[in-house]
Amino acid sequence: MIISKALILAELRNRGQNHRADFVDRQLPDEVDTNKHGGLLATLQLDLEKLASSDPM
């Protein structure tokens, strides 16, 4: 599944995890392949299905 990095960053910033958001911003491309970057995304404890459903891509 492909989701926008902007959605991930927004969710992390909403949680107050600004340092993690900054790190993710440097590490991931604008369009994030959840299979390719699954390890990093798993550590963020995000609901990827929920994020994907709100992604206008």
Order of alpha helices (4+ residues) and beta strands (2+ residues): beta-alpha-alpha-beta-alpha-alpha
